[in-house]
């Protein structure tokens, strides 16, 4: 059994999609990031960066003590290696997947996150920030669109690279994008959206966010973090 410490965000959904694709049993442990549950000492033991998702695998391949993994990209790689699925074993194919996974981790995710922040959550509208990150997401969509011109998926067959990128394209409207401007990306997006495991993974925890809407207190917790825990500030 895998414990998945989770909140329904794009990074969280990467992992639920992968777990559904490989049909591994898992238990969701909610981490309400708008209420500061990511700062609980027991969570910091497995995720020292106080971010979710994180997993604890109680049945690791080594057969010994449970293994905890934080960072969504690392979790995807771990699950791919554990199951032997969605990441090639040959060096060339493996690094095709890894480089696009790292591209998402270092580029698409952070830039889309900043676009969301300045467009949707910032207490004041800052035109430079909105323009800067909206344009950068547009550039990154263009990178994907060109990549997908002559291939079905980002790195050969459907892989963890696609699972990592797809949830960050779901909110394309709030990123200030028009997916119709990127026909190859749209074809890729639509093909992944109808996969049954993706539909199941995307649905995990849907009620959590619905029952815990963003408010001023949640914004303070999410967007005011420093090295000091919230209780010490």
MDAnalysis code that builds the backbone (N, CA, C; Angstrom):
import MDAnalysis as mda
import numpy as np

u = mda.Universe.empty(699, n_residues=233, atom_resindex=np.repeat(np.arange(233), 3), trajectory=True)
u.add_TopologyAttr("name", ["N", "CA", "C"] * 233)
u.add_TopologyAttr("resid", np.arange(1, 234))
u.add_TopologyAttr("resname", ["UNK", "UNK", "UNK", "UNK", "UNK", "UNK", "UNK", "UNK", "UNK", "UNK", "UNK", "UNK", "UNK", "UNK", "UNK", "UNK", "UNK", "UNK", "UNK", "UNK", "UNK", "UNK", "UNK", "UNK", "UNK", "UNK", "UNK", "UNK", "UNK", "UNK", "UNK", "UNK", "UNK", "UNK", "UNK", "UNK", "UNK", "UNK", "UNK", "UNK", "UNK", "UNK", "UNK", "UNK", "UNK", "UNK", "UNK", "UNK", "UNK", "UNK", "UNK", "UNK", "UNK", "UNK", "UNK", "UNK", "UNK", "UNK", "UNK", "UNK", "UNK", "UNK", "UNK", "UNK", "UNK", "UNK", "UNK", "UNK", "UNK", "UNK", "UNK", "UNK", "UNK", "UNK", "UNK", "UNK", "UNK", "UNK", "UNK", "UNK", "UNK", "UNK", "UNK", "UNK", "UNK", "UNK", "UNK", "UNK", "UNK", "UNK", "UNK", "UNK", "UNK", "UNK", "UNK", "UNK", "UNK", "UNK", "UNK", "UNK", "UNK", "UNK", "UNK", "UNK", "UNK", "UNK", "UNK", "UNK", "UNK", "UNK", "UNK", "UNK", "UNK", "UNK", "UNK", "UNK", "UNK", "UNK", "UNK", "UNK", "UNK", "UNK", "UNK", "UNK", "UNK", "UNK", "UNK", "UNK", "UNK", "UNK", "UNK", "UNK", "UNK", "UNK", "UNK", "UNK", "UNK", "UNK", "UNK", "UNK", "UNK", "UNK", "UNK", "UNK", "UNK", "UNK", "UNK", "UNK", "UNK", "UNK", "UNK", "UNK", "UNK", "UNK", "UNK", "UNK", "UNK", "UNK", "UNK", "UNK", "UNK", "UNK", "UNK", "UNK", "UNK", "UNK", "UNK", "UNK", "UNK", "UNK", "UNK", "UNK", "UNK", "UNK", "UNK", "UNK", "UNK", "UNK", "UNK", "UNK", "UNK", "UNK", "UNK", "UNK", "UNK", "UNK", "UNK", "UNK", "UNK", "UNK", "UNK", "UNK", "UNK", "UNK", "UNK", "UNK", "UNK", "UNK", "UNK", "UNK", "UNK", "UNK", "UNK", "UNK", "UNK", "UNK", "UNK", "UNK", "UNK", "UNK", "UNK", "UNK", "UNK", "UNK", "UNK", "UNK", "UNK", "UNK", "UNK", "UNK", "UNK", "UNK", "UNK", "UNK", "UNK", "UNK", "UNK", "UNK", "UNK", "UNK", "UNK", "UNK", "UNK"])
u.atoms.positions = np.array([
    [0.840, -1.202, 0.000],
    [0.000, 0.000, 0.000],
    [0.871, 1.247, 0.000],
    [0.424, 2.252, -0.753],
    [1.118, 3.538, -0.805],
    [0.235, 4.592, -0.157],
    [0.806, 5.334, 0.775],
    [0.129, 6.503, 1.325],
    [0.480, 7.695, 0.446],
    [-0.535, 8.358, -0.077],
    [-0.327, 9.531, -0.910],
    [-0.777, 10.764, -0.136],
    [0.172, 11.597, 0.226],
    [-0.118, 12.854, 0.916],
    [-0.401, 13.887, -0.174],
    [-1.618, 14.426, -0.156],
    [-2.174, 14.959, -1.407],
    [-3.102, 16.135, -1.177],
    [-3.105, 17.031, -2.165],
    [-4.142, 18.042, -2.323],
    [-4.380, 18.172, -3.827],
    [-5.606, 18.441, -4.271],
    [-5.900, 18.408, -5.716],
    [-5.356, 19.632, -6.452],
    [-4.082, 19.599, -6.735],
    [-3.386, 20.608, -7.531],
    [-2.782, 19.901, -8.737],
    [-2.263, 20.642, -9.724],
    [-1.623, 19.962, -10.853],
    [-0.521, 19.000, -10.428],
    [0.312, 19.382, -9.465],
    [1.374, 18.471, -9.032],
    [0.811, 17.238, -8.348],
    [-0.255, 17.412, -7.580],
    [-0.878, 16.255, -6.958],
    [-1.491, 15.323, -7.983],
    [-2.104, 15.911, -9.006],
    [-2.794, 15.081, -10.001],
    [-1.827, 14.298, -10.882],
    [-0.615, 14.783, -11.036],
    [0.375, 13.966, -11.750],
    [0.457, 12.577, -11.121],
    [0.498, 12.561, -9.797],
    [0.733, 11.309, -9.082],
    [-0.519, 10.440, -9.058],
    [-1.694, 11.038, -8.866],
    [-2.904, 10.204, -8.890],
    [-3.114, 9.594, -10.277],
    [-2.790, 10.342, -11.322],
    [-2.905, 9.785, -12.676],
    [-1.967, 8.590, -12.830],
    [-0.720, 8.743, -12.394],
    [0.232, 7.635, -12.509],
    [-0.217, 6.430, -11.686],
    [-0.678, 6.666, -10.470],
    [-1.126, 5.550, -9.632],
    [-2.313, 4.829, -10.261],
    [-3.192, 5.572, -10.885],
    [-4.323, 4.935, -11.573],
    [-3.860, 4.196, -12.820],
    [-2.905, 4.757, -13.537],
    [-2.403, 4.097, -14.745],
    [-1.748, 2.757, -14.420],
    [-1.015, 2.686, -13.319],
    [-0.293, 1.451, -12.995],
    [-1.070, 0.559, -12.041],
    [-2.255, 1.031, -11.614],
    [-3.162, 0.235, -10.777],
    [-2.514, -0.223, -9.473],
    [-1.739, 0.660, -8.865],
    [-1.180, 0.356, -7.550],
    [-2.180, 0.792, -6.471],
    [-2.342, -0.007, -5.433],
    [-3.242, 0.403, -4.344],
    [-2.650, 1.582, -3.574],
    [-3.486, 2.559, -3.273],
    [-2.999, 3.715, -2.523],
    [-4.116, 4.282, -1.655],
    [-3.681, 5.003, -0.639],
    [-4.600, 5.642, 0.303],
    [-4.296, 7.131, 0.312],
    [-5.311, 7.958, 0.115],
    [-5.119, 9.404, 0.107],
    [-5.109, 9.938, 1.537],
    [-4.055, 10.678, 1.854],
    [-3.959, 11.398, 3.121],
    [-3.991, 12.880, 2.762],
    [-5.088, 13.546, 3.045],
    [-5.231, 14.933, 2.608],
    [-4.293, 15.854, 3.382],
    [-3.730, 16.810, 2.647],
    [-2.860, 17.841, 3.226],
    [-3.424, 19.173, 2.753],
    [-4.208, 19.805, 3.595],
    [-4.865, 21.055, 3.208],
    [-3.838, 22.180, 3.234],
    [-3.330, 22.518, 2.062],
    [-2.238, 23.483, 1.970],
    [-2.708, 24.904, 2.260],
    [-4.014, 25.139, 2.225],
    [-4.537, 26.455, 2.559],
    [-4.747, 26.649, 4.043],
    [-4.611, 25.567, 4.825],
    [-4.776, 25.633, 6.273],
    [-3.475, 25.305, 7.004],
    [-2.395, 25.200, 6.244],
    [-1.087, 25.027, 6.863],
    [-0.750, 23.618, 7.294],
    [-1.502, 22.617, 6.818],
    [-1.226, 21.243, 7.251],
    [0.116, 20.729, 6.730],
    [0.683, 21.397, 5.710],
    [1.986, 21.002, 5.186],
    [3.130, 21.334, 6.142],
    [2.827, 22.076, 7.216],
    [3.856, 22.420, 8.196],
    [3.848, 21.489, 9.402],
    [2.947, 20.526, 9.416],
    [2.905, 19.596, 10.545],
    [4.207, 18.800, 10.622],
    [4.745, 18.616, 11.829],
    [6.032, 17.917, 11.973],
    [6.040, 16.541, 11.320],
    [4.944, 15.807, 11.423],
    [4.915, 14.460, 10.862],
    [4.974, 14.503, 9.332],
    [4.448, 15.570, 8.724],
    [4.537, 15.691, 7.273],
    [5.936, 16.127, 6.853],
    [6.554, 17.001, 7.623],
    [7.892, 17.467, 7.280],
    [8.925, 16.342, 7.321],
    [8.652, 15.295, 8.058],
    [9.562, 14.146, 8.084],
    [9.670, 13.520, 6.697],
    [8.572, 13.485, 5.962],
    [8.596, 12.859, 4.635],
    [8.711, 13.885, 3.513],
    [8.394, 15.154, 3.801],
    [8.482, 16.197, 2.784],
    [9.111, 17.445, 3.405],
    [10.428, 17.471, 3.529],
    [11.092, 18.584, 4.226],
    [10.937, 19.930, 3.548],
    [10.489, 19.956, 2.300],
    [10.244, 21.216, 1.602],
    [8.834, 21.740, 1.861],
    [8.121, 21.121, 2.793],
    [6.728, 21.451, 3.147],
    [5.844, 21.695, 1.921],
    [5.967, 20.766, 0.965],
    [5.112, 20.788, -0.213],
    [4.550, 19.383, -0.425],
    [3.346, 19.346, -0.963],
    [2.828, 18.053, -1.380],
    [2.816, 18.051, -2.909],
    [2.773, 16.876, -3.524],
    [2.540, 15.565, -2.941],
    [3.806, 14.931, -2.383],
    [3.576, 13.915, -1.592],
    [4.637, 13.034, -1.130],
    [4.012, 11.656, -0.961],
    [4.840, 10.642, -1.046],
    [4.323, 9.281, -0.851],
    [5.150, 8.548, 0.194],
    [4.517, 7.564, 0.796],
    [5.212, 6.567, 1.610],
    [4.810, 5.210, 1.058],
    [5.785, 4.484, 0.539],
    [5.529, 3.160, -0.023],
    [5.823, 2.125, 1.052],
    [4.778, 1.447, 1.520],
    [4.938, 0.444, 2.568],
    [5.337, -0.923, 2.006],
    [5.440, -1.008, 0.700],
    [5.857, -2.248, 0.049],
    [6.882, -1.924, -1.035],
    [8.061, -1.414, -0.629],
    [9.054, -1.002, -1.627],
    [9.665, -2.207, -2.337],
    [10.241, -1.982, -3.514],
    [10.838, -3.100, -4.254],
    [11.914, -3.845, -3.468],
    [12.601, -3.130, -2.582],
    [13.666, -3.770, -1.798],
    [13.131, -4.715, -0.741],
    [11.845, -4.576, -0.411],
    [11.244, -5.472, 0.560],
    [11.555, -5.137, 1.996],
    [12.216, -4.003, 2.246],
    [12.549, -3.668, 3.633],
    [11.654, -2.550, 4.133],
    [12.214, -1.613, 4.896],
    [11.426, -0.570, 5.527],
    [10.730, 0.313, 4.485],
    [9.620, 0.941, 4.860],
    [8.922, 1.838, 3.947],
    [9.844, 2.939, 3.413],
    [9.568, 3.359, 2.181],
    [10.332, 4.427, 1.531],
    [9.422, 5.627, 1.337],
    [9.914, 6.800, 1.725],
    [9.167, 8.030, 1.455],
    [9.855, 8.799, 0.336],
    [9.062, 9.439, -0.499],
    [9.575, 10.210, -1.630],
    [8.777, 11.503, -1.719],
    [9.474, 12.643, -1.820],
    [8.792, 13.899, -2.081],
    [9.284, 14.460, -3.409],
    [8.621, 15.503, -3.896],
    [8.785, 16.088, -5.226],
    [8.093, 15.208, -6.274],
    [7.123, 15.820, -6.965],
    [6.268, 15.044, -7.865],
    [7.048, 14.349, -8.972],
    [8.080, 14.998, -9.517],
    [8.865, 14.352, -10.556],
    [9.588, 13.128, -10.048],
    [10.160, 13.230, -8.844],
    [10.847, 12.084, -8.242],
    [9.864, 10.956, -7.961],
    [8.653, 11.309, -7.543],
    [7.634, 10.285, -7.278],
    [7.283, 9.543, -8.566],
    [7.112, 10.286, -9.663],
    [6.801, 9.639, -10.936],
    [7.915, 8.691, -11.361],
    [9.165, 9.112, -11.198],
    [10.290, 8.256, -11.557],
    [10.323, 7.014, -10.671],
    [10.079, 7.206, -9.385],
    [10.064, 6.063, -8.466],
    [8.988, 5.050, -8.871],
    [7.788, 5.535, -9.131],
    [6.697, 4.624, -9.491],
    [6.951, 3.944, -10.831],
    [7.579, 4.669, -11.765],
    [7.917, 4.060, -13.054],
    [8.939, 2.941, -12.871],
    [9.929, 3.184, -12.030],
    [10.935, 2.150, -11.779],
    [10.355, 0.989, -10.992],
    [9.485, 1.271, -10.058],
    [8.870, 0.215, -9.243],
    [8.041, -0.731, -10.099],
    [7.309, -0.162, -11.068],
    [6.389, -0.973, -11.865],
    [6.952, -1.381, -13.213],
    [8.025, -0.718, -13.655],
    [8.557, -0.987, -14.982],
    [7.668, -0.453, -16.094],
    [6.880, 0.573, -15.794],
    [5.929, 1.104, -16.775],
    [6.122, 2.600, -16.974],
    [5.857, 3.037, -18.195],
    [5.797, 4.451, -18.573],
    [7.130, 5.182, -18.516],
    [8.232, 4.427, -18.493],
    [9.548, 4.995, -18.716],
    [10.424, 3.888, -19.305],
    [10.982, 4.102, -20.504],
    [11.763, 3.050, -21.153],
    [12.969, 2.623, -20.314],
    [13.438, 1.423, -20.568],
    [14.607, 0.915, -19.856],
    [15.908, 1.233, -20.579],
    [15.859, 1.401, -21.907],
    [17.086, 1.699, -22.637],
    [17.506, 3.140, -22.359],
    [18.805, 3.399, -22.414],
    [19.345, 4.702, -22.025],
    [18.763, 5.837, -22.862],
    [18.722, 5.662, -24.166],
    [18.229, 6.729, -25.040],
    [16.766, 7.053, -24.732],
    [15.941, 6.031, -24.667],
    [14.522, 6.254, -24.402],
    [14.273, 6.803, -23.008],
    [15.024, 6.290, -22.039],
    [14.857, 6.747, -20.657],
    [15.137, 8.234, -20.535],
    [16.205, 8.690, -21.165],
    [16.560, 10.101, -21.018],
    [15.736, 11.016, -21.910],
    [15.110, 10.486, -22.940],
    [14.100, 11.255, -23.652],
    [12.977, 11.624, -22.685],
    [12.541, 10.650, -21.899],
    [11.476, 10.899, -20.934],
    [11.961, 11.826, -19.820],
    [13.126, 11.549, -19.263],
    [13.610, 12.326, -18.125],
    [13.802, 13.789, -18.495],
    [14.336, 14.067, -19.689],
    [14.581, 15.467, -20.010],
    [13.271, 16.249, -20.151],
    [12.218, 15.605, -20.679],
    [10.938, 16.306, -20.765],
    [10.257, 16.402, -19.410],
    [10.498, 15.424, -18.551],
    [10.011, 15.525, -17.180],
    [10.683, 16.706, -16.473],
    [12.003, 16.847, -16.630],
    [12.715, 17.961, -16.016],
    [12.285, 19.294, -16.631],
    [11.979, 19.292, -17.913],
    [11.472, 20.497, -18.567],
    [10.176, 20.952, -17.903],
    [9.318, 20.008, -17.618],
    [8.074, 20.378, -16.938],
    [8.350, 20.864, -15.514],
    [9.196, 20.169, -14.801],
    [9.475, 20.525, -13.406],
    [10.132, 21.899, -13.291],
    [11.040, 22.196, -14.206],
    [11.775, 23.451, -14.116],
    [11.179, 24.596, -14.905],
    [10.270, 24.292, -15.841],
    [9.747, 25.324, -16.723],
    [8.241, 25.461, -16.686],
    [7.546, 24.506, -17.292],
    [6.101, 24.636, -17.446],
    [5.388, 24.814, -16.109],
    [5.701, 23.981, -15.135],
    [5.018, 24.062, -13.845],
    [5.243, 25.389, -13.133],
    [6.506, 25.773, -12.887],
    [6.748, 27.045, -12.195],
    [6.213, 28.262, -12.939],
    [6.379, 28.303, -14.255],
    [5.918, 29.471, -15.004],
    [4.392, 29.550, -15.040],
    [3.736, 28.412, -15.232],
    [2.275, 28.411, -15.191],
    [1.778, 28.785, -13.799],
    [2.491, 28.307, -12.778],
    [2.118, 28.672, -11.415],
    [2.215, 30.164, -11.176],
    [3.256, 30.795, -11.695],
    [3.389, 32.245, -11.554],
    [2.301, 32.973, -12.341],
    [1.979, 32.462, -13.524],
    [0.894, 33.075, -14.295],
    [-0.416, 33.006, -13.516],
    [-0.710, 31.848, -12.919],
    [-1.917, 31.725, -12.098],
    [-1.899, 32.741, -10.967],
    [-0.729, 32.858, -10.320],
    [-0.653, 33.746, -9.155],
    [-0.958, 35.186, -9.541],
    [-0.257, 35.690, -10.549],
    [-0.429, 37.099, -10.890],
    [-1.767, 37.388, -11.557],
    [-2.321, 36.403, -12.257],
    [-3.594, 36.613, -12.940],
    [-4.797, 36.400, -12.015],
    [-4.680, 35.475, -11.046],
    [-5.841, 35.066, -10.269],
    [-5.761, 35.400, -8.784],
    [-4.584, 35.327, -8.188],
    [-4.492, 35.356, -6.735],
    [-3.838, 36.599, -6.153],
    [-3.015, 37.289, -6.897],
    [-2.308, 38.449, -6.351],
    [-3.317, 39.488, -5.860],
    [-3.077, 40.078, -4.682],
    [-4.036, 41.040, -4.134],
    [-4.167, 42.308, -4.961],
    [-3.168, 42.608, -5.771],
    [-3.256, 43.742, -6.688],
    [-2.772, 43.301, -8.064],
    [-3.365, 43.851, -9.095],
    [-2.994, 43.484, -10.446],
    [-1.701, 44.208, -10.834],
    [-0.685, 43.430, -11.132],
    [0.617, 43.976, -11.501],
    [0.823, 43.665, -12.981],
    [0.635, 44.630, -13.858],
    [0.689, 44.361, -15.295],
    [1.977, 43.690, -15.741],
    [3.124, 44.118, -15.198],
    [4.382, 43.501, -15.620],
    [4.401, 42.011, -15.298],
    [3.996, 41.643, -14.079],
    [3.983, 40.237, -13.700],
    [3.024, 39.424, -14.542],
    [1.831, 39.964, -14.780],
    [0.852, 39.264, -15.610],
    [1.400, 39.043, -17.012],
    [1.947, 40.112, -17.593],
    [2.461, 40.035, -18.957],
    [3.653, 39.094, -19.054],
    [4.565, 39.192, -18.093],
    [5.793, 38.375, -18.115],
    [5.472, 36.892, -18.114],
    [4.642, 36.457, -17.194],
    [4.412, 35.019, -17.053],
    [3.389, 34.486, -18.047],
    [2.435, 35.310, -18.450],
    [1.512, 34.870, -19.495],
    [2.261, 34.617, -20.792],
    [3.192, 35.505, -21.131],
    [3.982, 35.320, -22.344],
    [4.907, 34.108, -22.240],
    [5.465, 33.873, -21.065],
    [6.373, 32.733, -20.925],
    [5.607, 31.415, -21.035],
    [4.412, 31.348, -20.465],
    [3.590, 30.142, -20.646],
    [3.262, 29.961, -22.123],
    [2.969, 31.036, -22.803],
    [2.693, 30.962, -24.232],
    [3.888, 30.391, -24.981],
    [5.089, 30.843, -24.615],
    [6.306, 30.316, -25.256],
    [6.441, 28.813, -24.996],
    [6.176, 28.407, -23.767],
    [6.315, 26.995, -23.419],
    [5.264, 26.135, -24.119],
    [4.067, 26.645, -24.258],
    [3.059, 25.943, -25.056],
    [3.570, 25.765, -26.482],
    [4.237, 26.800, -26.996],
    [4.796, 26.696, -28.338],
    [5.858, 25.625, -28.447],
    [6.670, 25.481, -27.396],
    [7.683, 24.422, -27.368],
    [7.006, 23.060, -27.473],
    [5.958, 22.849, -26.689],
    [5.238, 21.580, -26.755],
    [4.580, 21.378, -28.111],
    [3.996, 22.431, -28.620],
    [3.307, 22.315, -29.906],
    [4.263, 21.895, -31.012],
    [5.458, 22.493, -31.034],
    [6.461, 22.096, -32.039],
    [6.929, 20.674, -31.815],
    [7.129, 20.310, -30.568],
    [7.570, 18.954, -30.260],
    [6.563, 17.916, -30.742],
    [5.299, 18.245, -30.636],
    [4.231, 17.302, -30.964],
    [3.805, 17.351, -32.424],
    [4.502, 18.128, -33.218],
    [4.157, 18.238, -34.638],
    [4.184, 16.895, -35.343],
    [5.193, 16.087, -35.033],
    [5.375, 14.831, -35.763],
    [5.405, 13.614, -34.844],
    [4.803, 13.754, -33.668],
    [4.775, 12.626, -32.732],
    [3.525, 12.719, -31.879],
    [3.128, 11.572, -31.347],
    [1.885, 11.521, -30.574],
    [2.073, 12.021, -29.152],
    [3.244, 11.724, -28.560],
    [3.505, 12.094, -27.175],
    [4.851, 12.799, -27.064],
    [5.152, 13.335, -25.906],
    [6.340, 14.168, -25.754],
    [7.641, 13.404, -25.924],
    [7.670, 12.148, -25.509],
    [8.938, 11.399, -25.506],
    [8.710, 9.969, -25.939],
    [8.341, 9.781, -27.205],
    [8.070, 8.420, -27.685],
    [6.675, 8.001, -27.298],
    [6.560, 6.849, -26.639],
    [5.259, 6.380, -26.178],
    [4.775, 7.232, -25.000],
    [3.489, 7.117, -24.710],
    [2.903, 7.767, -23.533],
    [3.733, 7.426, -22.304],
    [4.079, 8.455, -21.520],
    [5.034, 8.240, -20.422],
    [4.752, 9.198, -19.267],
    [5.598, 9.100, -18.245],
    [5.466, 10.004, -17.102],
    [5.716, 11.458, -17.506],
    [6.405, 11.694, -18.605],
    [6.579, 13.071, -19.083],
    [5.230, 13.678, -19.462],
    [4.394, 12.911, -20.117],
    [3.059, 13.385, -20.477],
    [2.184, 13.570, -19.239],
    [2.278, 12.627, -18.309],
    [1.494, 12.737, -17.077],
    [1.893, 13.961, -16.274],
    [3.162, 14.337, -16.334],
    [3.632, 15.514, -15.599],
    [3.143, 16.803, -16.232],
    [3.167, 16.872, -17.554],
    [2.816, 18.116, -18.240],
    [1.312, 18.330, -18.344],
    [0.561, 17.259, -18.543],
    [-0.862, 17.393, -18.847],
    [-1.640, 18.186, -17.792],
    [-1.491, 17.921, -16.482],
    [-2.295, 18.674, -15.517],
    [-2.023, 20.167, -15.532],
    [-0.843, 20.574, -15.985],
    [-0.522, 21.994, -16.040],
    [-1.108, 22.681, -17.265],
    [-1.623, 21.902, -18.217],
    [-2.304, 22.480, -19.374],
    [-3.811, 22.555, -19.135],
    [-4.305, 21.757, -18.188],
    [-5.749, 21.753, -17.908],
    [-6.286, 23.173, -17.673],
    [-5.633, 24.001, -16.849],
    [-6.177, 25.347, -16.609],
    [-5.669, 26.390, -17.606],
    [-5.654, 26.055, -18.891],
    [-5.079, 26.953, -19.888],
    [-5.799, 28.300, -19.951],
    [-7.072, 28.314, -19.659],
    [-7.799, 29.581, -19.717],
    [-7.303, 30.552, -18.653],
    [-7.112, 30.071, -17.419],
    [-6.655, 30.964, -16.354],
    [-5.185, 31.331, -16.505],
    [-4.479, 30.646, -17.396],
    [-3.114, 31.033, -17.731],
    [-3.084, 32.081, -18.849],
    [-4.263, 32.464, -19.331],
    [-4.349, 33.456, -20.387],
    [-4.014, 32.920, -21.765],
    [-4.244, 31.626, -21.971],
    [-3.895, 30.998, -23.246],
    [-5.156, 30.575, -24.003],
    [-4.990, 30.358, -25.290],
    [-6.036, 29.789, -26.136],
    [-5.470, 28.516, -26.748],
    [-5.935, 27.383, -26.252],
    [-5.352, 26.115, -26.687],
    [-5.562, 25.870, -28.178],
    [-6.559, 26.509, -28.760],
    [-6.789, 26.355, -30.197],
    [-5.662, 26.957, -31.032],
    [-4.855, 27.812, -30.418],
    [-3.703, 28.378, -31.129],
    [-2.570, 27.364, -31.273],
    [-2.700, 26.218, -30.603],
    [-1.645, 25.204, -30.587],
    [-2.254, 23.859, -30.975],
    [-2.495, 23.629, -32.249],
    [-3.277, 22.465, -32.682],
    [-2.655, 21.123, -32.311],
    [-1.348, 21.012, -32.372],
    [-0.709, 19.735, -32.031],
    [-0.780, 19.487, -30.525],
    [-0.600, 20.539, -29.757],
    [-0.766, 20.437, -28.309],
    [-2.202, 20.071, -27.963],
    [-3.152, 20.687, -28.637],
    [-4.563, 20.385, -28.361],
    [-4.888, 18.938, -28.682],
    [-4.388, 18.425, -29.783],
    [-4.628, 17.015, -30.123],
    [-4.071, 16.106, -29.041],
    [-2.855, 16.389, -28.569],
    [-2.228, 15.632, -27.472],
    [-3.066, 15.725, -26.201],
    [-3.484, 16.943, -25.859],
    [-4.251, 17.182, -24.640],
    [-5.556, 16.402, -24.657],
    [-6.263, 16.463, -25.760],
    [-7.555, 15.786, -25.864],
    [-7.404, 14.270, -25.817],
    [-6.331, 13.751, -26.421],
    [-6.114, 12.301, -26.424],
    [-5.846, 11.784, -25.013],
    [-5.102, 12.545, -24.231],
    [-4.803, 12.118, -22.866],
    [-6.030, 12.261, -21.972],
    [-6.818, 13.300, -22.206],
    [-7.971, 13.583, -21.349],
    [-8.970, 12.436, -21.297],
    [-9.083, 11.657, -22.370],
    [-10.100, 10.600, -22.413],
    [-9.565, 9.260, -21.930],
    [-8.303, 9.198, -21.521],
    [-7.809, 7.945, -20.952],
    [-8.544, 7.679, -19.637],
    [-9.080, 6.490, -19.428],
    [-9.841, 6.220, -18.193],
    [-9.043, 6.488, -16.923],
    [-7.758, 6.125, -16.905],
    [-6.955, 6.356, -15.709],
    [-6.769, 7.839, -15.442],
    [-6.676, 8.627, -16.495],
    [-6.544, 10.072, -16.339],
    [-7.831, 10.655, -15.773],
    [-8.955, 10.199, -16.263],
    [-10.239, 10.660, -15.737],
    [-10.369, 10.325, -14.258],
    [-9.950, 9.111, -13.875],
    [-10.030, 8.721, -12.460],
    [-9.047, 9.530, -11.622],
    [-7.830, 9.682, -12.121],
    [-6.825, 10.417, -11.367],
    [-7.193, 11.865, -11.181],
    [-7.766, 12.459, -12.202],
    [-8.168, 13.858, -12.115],
    [-9.291, 14.059, -11.110],
    [-10.116, 13.051, -10.910],
    [-11.267, 13.165, -10.009],
    [-10.897, 13.017, -8.542],
    [-9.725, 12.475, -8.256],
    [-9.343, 12.224, -6.861],
    [-9.287, 13.544, -6.086],
    [-9.986, 13.590, -4.975],
    [-9.943, 14.757, -4.110],
    [-10.708, 15.961, -4.601],
    [-11.539, 15.777, -5.591],
    [-12.273, 16.923, -6.141],
    [-13.096, 17.624, -5.065],
    [-13.671, 16.860, -4.165],
    [-14.485, 17.453, -3.106],
    [-13.641, 18.194, -2.071],
    [-12.377, 17.844, -1.949],
    [-11.527, 18.522, -0.968],
    [-11.429, 20.006, -1.271],
    [-11.117, 20.339, -2.505],
    [-11.000, 21.746, -2.890],
    [-12.359, 22.428, -2.865],
    [-13.399, 21.722, -3.283],
    [-14.736, 22.319, -3.319],
    [-15.202, 22.697, -1.918],
    [-14.850, 21.868, -0.932],
    [-15.295, 22.116, 0.437],
    [-14.355, 23.025, 1.218],
    [-13.230, 23.411, 0.606],
    [-12.258, 24.268, 1.276],
    [-11.819, 25.377, 0.314],
    [-12.706, 26.300, -0.001],
    [-12.396, 27.324, -0.999],
    [-11.290, 28.268, -0.533],
    [-10.615, 28.892, -1.487],
    [-9.567, 29.859, -1.194],
    [-10.161, 31.091, -0.510],
    [-9.574, 31.479, 0.623],
    [-9.997, 32.697, 1.307],
    [-8.749, 33.475, 1.707],
    [-8.929, 34.589, 2.394],
    [-7.795, 35.441, 2.745],
    [-6.786, 34.719, 3.627],
    [-7.281, 33.895, 4.543],
    [-6.364, 33.174, 5.423],
    [-5.538, 32.166, 4.641],
    [-6.180, 31.481, 3.709],
    [-5.448, 30.522, 2.882],
    [-4.396, 31.232, 2.032],
    [-4.733, 32.404, 1.513],
    [-3.756, 33.163, 0.722],
    [-2.543, 33.537, 1.560],
    [-2.770, 33.914, 2.824],
    [-1.652, 34.256, 3.695],
    [-0.740, 33.056, 3.909],
    [-1.339, 31.888, 4.076],
    [-0.549, 30.673, 4.297],
    [0.226, 30.301, 3.035],
    [-0.446, 30.342, 1.890],
    [0.168, 29.882, 0.641],
    [1.190, 30.855, 0.089],
    [0.926, 32.138, 0.209],
    [1.742, 33.122, -0.494],
    [2.589, 33.985, 0.431],
    [2.636, 33.643, 1.716],
    [3.427, 34.437, 2.645],
    [4.469, 33.632, 3.386],
    [4.902, 32.525, 2.796],
    [5.808, 31.633, 3.514],
    [7.233, 32.169, 3.523],
    [7.870, 32.011, 4.663],
    [9.291, 32.313, 4.826],
    [9.940, 31.116, 5.497],
    [11.172, 31.291, 5.956],
    [11.853, 30.182, 6.628],
    [11.204, 29.856, 7.973],
    [10.543, 30.844, 8.554],
    [9.906, 30.627, 9.861],
    [8.533, 29.993, 9.677],
    [8.167, 28.994, 10.487],
    [6.835, 28.431, 10.419],
    [5.787, 29.504, 10.679],
    [4.562, 29.341, 10.168],
    [3.520, 30.360, 10.334],
    [3.312, 30.779, 11.781],
    [3.402, 29.843, 12.726],
    [3.126, 30.184, 14.121],
    [4.186, 31.089, 14.710],
    [5.377, 31.168, 14.068],
    [6.468, 31.962, 14.596],
    [6.526, 33.348, 13.973],
    [5.562, 33.689, 13.109],
    [5.635, 34.966, 12.421],
    [4.565, 35.923, 12.970],
])
